[in-house]
Structures are given as C-alpha cells and as structure tokens.
Amino acid sequence: MCGIVGYIGDKKAYPILIKGLSRLEYRGYDSAGIALLENVDKINLYKRKGKVQDLVDFIGDESTVGNVGIGHTRWATHGPPNDTNAHPHYSGNSRIALVHNGIIENYDTIKEALIKKGHTFTSDTDTEVLVHLIEDIQENGGVSLEEAIRIALNEVHGAYAIVVISKDEPDKIIGAKKSSPLVVGLGEDEYYFASDATPIVEYTKNVVYLEDQQIAIVDRKNGLRIISTSNKEVSPYVQELEMELEVLEKGGYDHFMLKEIYEQPRAIKDSLRGRLNAKEGWVSLGGIKDYEDQIAKANRIIIIACGTSWHAGLVGEYYIEDLARIPVEVEYASEFRYRNPIIRKDDVVIAISQSGETADTIAALNMAKEQGATILGIVNVVGSTISRITDAGTYTHAGPEIGVASTKAFTTQVSLLAMMALMIGKKRGTIEDERFQRLIEEMEMLPTKLEGLIEKSNEFCITIAEKYKDASNALFLGRGNNFPIALEGALKLKEISYIHAEGYPAAEMKHGPIALIDEEMPIFVIATQGANYEKVVSNIQEVKARKGKVIAIITKGDTTVKELADDYIKIPDADDFVVPILATIPFQLMSYHIAVMRNCNVDQPRNLAKSVTVE
Ligand code: M6R
C-alpha cells in the first residue's frame, strides 16, 4: 500500500510529483504529501488528509519551487489518516525528508532508544522513526546521507520502499527497497522514482526495477549508482517499458472500472495471443514451457492467492482437476504461510496476483520455495516482485488495472488457468482430443462473445441496478465452476457499493443462508444451461418459495428460468468451460451501476487499496 514518487532533474518537480501521485492513488488515498527542495535552506513540505486533489487545493498558491522532490499517497498502517501522520516526514532537524511504503516492524524499540537520546516525535508513524534514525546515524557518525541510510536500513526489520532528500545534499535523491516495490526511471539528465512505472512512462521508457536490499543513489553529476545494503556495487539492469500512456487514462469512461470492464474482450485476446490456436489445435504457454514436464508430473498443485485472485484460483482448481486429473489445493496466502503446511519437492506452487506485489502471496511463495517446491506465477504487472522471484511464470497481459476492484485481471487469470489446464491435460493424455479441440475453439470465440455480451447487457444491468440498489444484503449463488463466480460477484458488490453480500454454492443455501431470505433480499443466481442446470432450477424454486427476489444469469434461449426469475440477463450459448468468464460480466456491470447509483467512489472504495503490500 501507499504510493511513492521522486524526481530530480531540470524540470519543475511539483507537477511531475502531483501527476505521479494521481496515477498511484489506487495504492492508497487517505492522505497525501510532497516535499520540494527549494534550496539548501528550504524544503517546502505540504501534506494533507484526503486525496491528492485535497493536497493540491491545500497548496493553492504556496511556493512549489524546486526541481528535486518526493511525494506520497498513503494507506494508513501506523496511526490514523490525518495531516500529521501523512508523509513526507522530516528528521528532527528538518533537514531530511522521507517518504515510505511498507512497515518498519521494530520501530517501537528504535523509537524508545531515540527518545532516550533526546528525539521527539510528532506523528504515530514508523516512518518518522526511520528518518530520525537516519539523522541520528548521520550526526553521530559524521557520515554521508547515503551511508546513514545504508546503516539505518541494516537496523530496521520489515518492509520498505523509501525515497529521501536532504538540504545538506541538494543535488541528490536516494531510494531503497525491501519487499515493497520501487522503480527508477532514467531520463535525459533527470531521474524518477515511483512505486510502479505508471508515473514514469510519460517521460521515459528506460527503467530499473530495484531488487530487495538495494539502494539507488542519484546525483546530478554522476547519475545513477546502485549499491546493496551490504555495501556492494550493483550494475543497474535497464529495461524498456512496454506500457503506453493512453492505457493509464480513462479514455472517455466515467470510471476506470467501467473502462476496464469494457476492455475485457481485448484483454482476453491479448492473453490468448500466441498461446492458443484452434485451427492448428494447440495450446502453449511460453513462459512456463520449460516447466511443462514438471507440472505434468506433479503430485499436487497448490494455488496461492488473495481476494479476487484467490477466486480465479478456485476456478483453476475445477479446470485442472477436471482436465488434467492432478489434485489441486487453493490456499489463501495469508493462511497458508502461517499454518505450517506440508509442502513437498514435487509440488508445484502457483501464485496468482494482479499486482505481483501482495505481501502475503510473496511470503507464502518464499516459504514454498525454501521448502523446495517449484514456484510459478500468474501475474499481470510486468517486472513485479512475484514475476521476479518465481522459477517461471506467465503474464495475463490484461494491461494496467487502475480501478481497485479487479475486473479484467480476474477474467484474464481465469483464461490463463483454462489454457494451463488444457495444456497439462493434453500432455498427460487426460483429455480426449475431441473435447480438447472443442474447448480451444470455445476459448478462441471468447473475445467476440464478450464484446457482444458487454454491449447488450449493460442497459439491462442498469435497469436491474436501479431496482436493487437500496438492498442491505444480497446473496450470490452458483454451482460447479460457477461457484467461484458467485464468490467474486459478492466481493465486487460489497467492495464498491458497501452492500453486504455473500457468495455460496447454490446447494449450500439450504444449510444456513436460506434463513436470510425474505421479499427484500436479492439473490443473484448463475443458472446457465449445462451440467448443473436442473439442480440450480430447484435451488431457484426454493428461493421463490420464500419470496426471495431472483436475478438470474441465463443462457440465451432459456425459457424455464426466465419464467421463474424476477429479472434475468442473457449470456451467449457456450460450453460450461467458458461460462465462468461470461457470467462474471453481468455481475461486474451490476455492481458498478449499483455503486454509481449509491454515490460510492467506484475506483477508490473506502478503506481499500489496490496493492496490499502489508500483511
Ligand atoms: O494484486 P493481487 O491480485 O495479489 O491482489 C489480491 C487482492 O488484494 C485483490 O484481488 C482484491 O481482492 C481486489 N481488489 C478485489 O477486487
């Protein structure tokens, strides 16, 4: 959580920092701040509770002079969101300013020791402790800023990405990272720091993704130098960004979430490109090609993820067990890492993550790696931590997802898992040729079907949203590989509209949730034609007998459920295999419209952040 930016160069830093913070606002948006180095005697530091725009309004006509600066947008960990806890934080002598993303776990002990030495603190944050520690080391040891930072980072435990400026070394900006991401952008005589590449892409495509325990020192004369926290020189590995600026803009949509819903046909097309060919009858995932044999021979596949990515993992379990006949366990990363799980060397562990930066998923992966398992990743953000620590992996190619609620990342994750199941099934000979061919044809038709579905269902979803927007509770039901879609539908509704919602396997309803049903309760049911159709129809009858309101997702041409349901949305006729992807769309659209009608902040729901980089 939290987004950080930094700039040194000849341009005015202020607009660059503000624009960068707006791009990173998805990472946290409870307070924001900037520090601009005007001269050796002056840092202009402004911070404010609220969003980046509140900060801009607060700064108003104040001085924004300076071509070195740092900025921060916060998701609170230590101390409530307020002006004082907002970053940047000053050292005691106000000569050093620092922004931080992460958690310093031993801040309490360090703080006590510093208080004994006479330091006083104004905020509740762990970050202020770190900047005081740097100051203390510098003053008592008579060392440079860079050396003080290096020594301090060896004393702290936890996660950090920091960027630091100092009045005493005005031609320098220093960044460092461990467990939280930090990218350095290399322009012409100018350098950028940011939590991800989105604030940088507008200015340069050349970037260096810092590795853990690396410190990047930029000075105007000598440019970029990287050292490790153990003081070894590191040669910067410069990569070229593939991201285009347009994908970071709303492009005429009211919200990023809506734009990203509409992008799904394109995103899935990109995800399938070069990996599946129905005409020639093959599926191949380049990124994990070298591990195909190992996966096919695995005794067990463990999928670890959080939130929406965990739901995608659950669909993957249905796919892989059905087509490849390998046992799959889907684990919440946060539980897996703390419950002493049995991990064997012939296990294949797959992490699924949009951001590639989720702290629990990274920790669970590292644990599996230490115990000798093969670790693979299904990740969206190119160059992210998970993509770098895994043995191999495959990118979803959804493109940047800015809305906090995951949409296109989810459907592309599911598409990748579908391809993976087909690939392993083919290799193991557990899927008949005719079914293999039929399913890859279904996959190839997905982008076209999705396009039509989004266009046709949006209006229906608006009408349905209007009808149910004032509900206090909702239930989402699905069976088989649509059960995870019910979970995902419920998560989408609750996270952006704050309506309490639960997802259940349809048949489980009668073991408890049925008690909640009354005429006020909307029940969203996936009732498409296919293996579980008759059973789901019975579940709908059970709801109707208790006067619940049924909103059904049905297959085009269906008449039975159409008659039974209060409202329905049609999806195109398709094999059960791809229905989870199609059925996701109406749930996304309905949640979106309900949230808009309830005046909720769709792209930045309260209390949430896009990347959960703290445990
Ligand atoms: O970046 P990740 O996929 O690892 O993130 C995991 C969850 O935090 C994420 O899926 C979250 O649940 C979504 N914002 C929900 O829409």
Residues whose N, C-alpha, C, O or C-beta is under 5 A from the ligand:
A	BS01	M6R	C306 G307 T308 S309 I352 S353 Q354 S355 G356 T358 V404 A405 S406 K610 V612
